[in-house]
Amino acid sequence: MGSRAGPRRILGDINFDLHEGEFVAILGRSGSGKTTLLRVLGGLVDPTPESVVTFHGRPVAGPPQDVVFVFQNYAASLLPWRTVHNNVALGLEGKVPVAVKRARISESLATVGLEARAADYPWQLSGGMQQRVQLARSLAMRPRGLLMDEPFGSLDAMTKASLQDQLQQVHQHTGATIAFVTHDIDEAVFLSDRILVLDGSPATIAHEIPVELPRPRDQLATKELPEFLRLRRQVYDAIVETGD
């Protein structure tokens, strides 16, 4: 896989599989091509002509119907004149019967703990709640794949931990395949089944690190495990190595 932005090639020879139900974190230094890789996977950016990107065996030509993006800029993704309920409804309008739409919205808001805020507007919510609305909207669409670009990067530590826990529950409940871009090493180790570390210009996969920590994972107990500490050091060393 490769991708160009104007005259500059951003992604080099990248070859990997995302397995059904797998959670893969993508790390690398700033400007290493993480977001570009995510956009290529989601059909928002065309790869180079010699590259092939497939989703469940079908070539990706534009965004696949059953793949949803979750971005870091949650505020910009919500319509301020629509309630939480109606923001979550956006991806379903005209696609499913009204009864199905209502049931999905209710279930998705319950999953992220916002059923009591359905009538509120985005400006009445904290940043963490707004990000949960974006996640609920994605879940309501019943995606087979979630592409998440630093979704918790601008949140405070406690809100981030809470949303990590909710995302872990969502992953276990839905079995969705998740590709997750982050700069946070602890977040990557805590959430993922596998970590890809990008390096170079154009970027390639410099390291591929399996994460075999038991699930469900706990913010305190899991992070005290010797294996968690070992993985965190391994990922840290891998990123440091990319700067050499």
SESE-18297 format. One line per 8 residues: number of its first residue (from 1); their letters; for each residue x, y, z of C-alpha. Coordinates in steps of 0.2 Angstrom, whole numbers, plus 5000, padded with zeros to 4 digits. Each point is the difference from the previous one (the first is absolute). Layout:
<sites>
NUM> a> X:Y:Z  ...
</sites>
This chain:
<sites>
1> mgsragpr> 5000:5000:5000  5006:5018:4996  4992:5017:5000  5005:5017:4993  4995:5017:5006  5004:5012:4985  5018:4996:4994  5005:4992:5017
9> rilgdinf> 4998:4981:5003  4994:4998:5018  4998:4981:5002  5013:4988:4993  4999:4981:4999  4987:4996:5013  4992:4982:5001  4990:4994:5014
17> dlhegefv> 4983:4992:5004  4986:5006:5012  4992:4984:5006  4981:4999:5004  4997:5007:5018  5018:5005:5002  5005:5017:5009  5016:5007:4992
25> ailgrsgs> 5008:5015:5006  5011:5011:4989  5014:5010:5007  5015:5011:4994  5007:5016:5001  4991:5016:4994  5000:5000:4981  5003:4982:4998
33> gkttllrv> 4984:4997:4990  4989:4992:5013  4985:5010:4995  5003:4998:4982  5001:4981:5002  4983:5001:5009  4992:5010:4986  5007:4988:4987
41> lgglvdpt> 4992:4986:5010  4983:5009:5000  5000:5005:4982  5002:5019:5003  5017:5000:4992  5005:4990:4984  5015:4989:5001  5013:5000:4987
49> pesvvtfh> 4995:4991:4984  5010:4985:5003  4993:4998:5018  4985:4989:5005  4988:5003:5015  4986:4988:5003  4987:4999:5014  4992:4983:5003
57> grpvagpp> 5007:4994:4983  4994:5015:4990  5011:5014:4993  4997:5016:5009  4994:5014:4988  4994:5014:5010  4994:4998:5018  4992:4982:5004
65> qdvvfvfq> 4982:5001:5006  5004:4990:5015  5015:5009:5006  4999:5016:5011  5012:5014:5004  5002:5007:5018  5011:5016:5000  5009:5009:5014
73> nyaasllp> 4990:5016:4996  4984:4994:5007  4992:5018:5002  5002:5003:4981  4991:4983:4996  4984:5005:5010  4987:5011:4994  4997:5013:5013
81> wrtvhnnv> 4981:5003:4995  4996:4981:5003  4997:4992:5016  5011:4985:5005  4986:4988:4995  4999:5008:4982  5019:5001:4998  5001:4981:5003
89> alglegkv> 4986:4998:4988  5010:5008:4986  5008:4985:4993  4983:4990:5000  4988:5013:4992  4992:4993:4984  5009:4983:5002  4990:4990:5013
97> pvavkrar> 4982:5000:5006  4995:5013:5013  4998:4986:5014  5017:4993:4996  5008:5017:5000  4992:5004:5018  5006:4983:5007  5018:5002:4993
105> iseslatv> 5001:5018:5007  4994:4995:5017  5012:4985:5001  5015:5010:4994  4997:5014:5012  4998:4987:5014  5016:4992:4995  5010:5017:5002
113> glearaad> 4990:5005:5016  4991:5015:4992  4982:4994:4999  4995:5013:5013  5007:5014:4989  4991:4996:4984  4991:5016:5000  5015:5011:5003
121> ypwqlsgg> 5010:5010:4987  5018:4998:4997  5004:5016:5009  4993:4994:5016  5012:4985:5001  5018:4999:5005  5013:4995:4987  5000:4982:5006
129> mqqrvqla> 4981:4999:4998  5001:5008:4983  5013:4986:4995  4988:4987:5007  4986:5007:4989  5012:4998:4985  5003:4982:5005  4982:4996:5003
137> rslamrpr> 4996:5007:4982  5013:4988:4993  4993:4985:5010  4982:5003:4995  5006:4997:4982  5005:4982:5005  5017:5002:4991  5011:4985:4997
145> gllmdepf> 5015:5011:5001  5005:5016:5011  5014:5011:4994  5005:5011:5015  5012:5015:4998  5006:5005:5017  4982:5001:5007  5005:5003:5018
153> gsldamtk> 5016:5010:4996  4993:5017:5007  4991:4993:5015  5006:5001:5018  5007:4984:5008  4985:4995:5010  4988:5002:4985  5012:4991:4989
161> aslqdqlq> 5001:4985:5011  4981:5000:5002  4998:5000:4981  5013:4987:4998  4990:4989:5011  4984:5003:4990  5009:4997:4984  5007:4983:5006
169> qvhqhtga> 4982:4995:5005  4994:5005:4983  5013:4990:4992  4996:4985:5010  4981:5002:4997  5000:5003:4982  5015:4991:4993  5004:5015:4989
177> tiafvthd> 5017:5001:4992  5009:5015:5006  5015:5010:4993  5005:5013:5013  5013:5014:4997  5008:5007:5016  5016:5008:5007  4996:4992:5017
185> ideavfls> 5011:4985:5004  4990:4994:5015  4984:5003:4991  5006:4989:4985  5006:4986:5012  4984:5001:5010  4987:4999:4986  5008:4990:4986
193> drilvldg> 5004:4982:4994  5014:5006:4989  5010:5016:4998  5008:5006:4984  5014:5013:5001  5003:5011:4984  5016:5007:4995  5009:5008:4985
201> spatiahe> 4995:5012:4986  4991:4992:4991  4994:4990:5015  5001:4982:5003  4996:4988:5014  5016:5000:5011  4993:4989:5014  4985:4989:5002
209> ipvelprp> 4997:4995:5018  4987:4988:5006  4991:5004:5016  4994:4985:5009  4994:5007:5017  4984:4991:5007  4983:5009:4997  4990:5008:5007
217> rdqlatke> 5014:5013:5005  5000:5011:5015  5007:5017:5001  5010:4996:5016  5002:4981:5001  5005:4998:4982  5012:5014:5000  5009:4993:5015
225> lpeflrlr> 5003:4983:4991  5019:4996:4996  4994:4996:4982  4992:5017:4998  5016:5009:5006  5010:4989:4989  4989:5005:4985  5000:5018:5004
233> rqvydaiv> 5019:5000:5000  5001:4990:4984  4989:5012:4991  5009:5015:5007  5017:4993:4994  4992:4997:4983  4995:5018:4998  5017:5007:5007
241> etgd> 5008:4989:4987  4990:5008:4986  5008:5016:5004  5018:4994:4998
</sites>
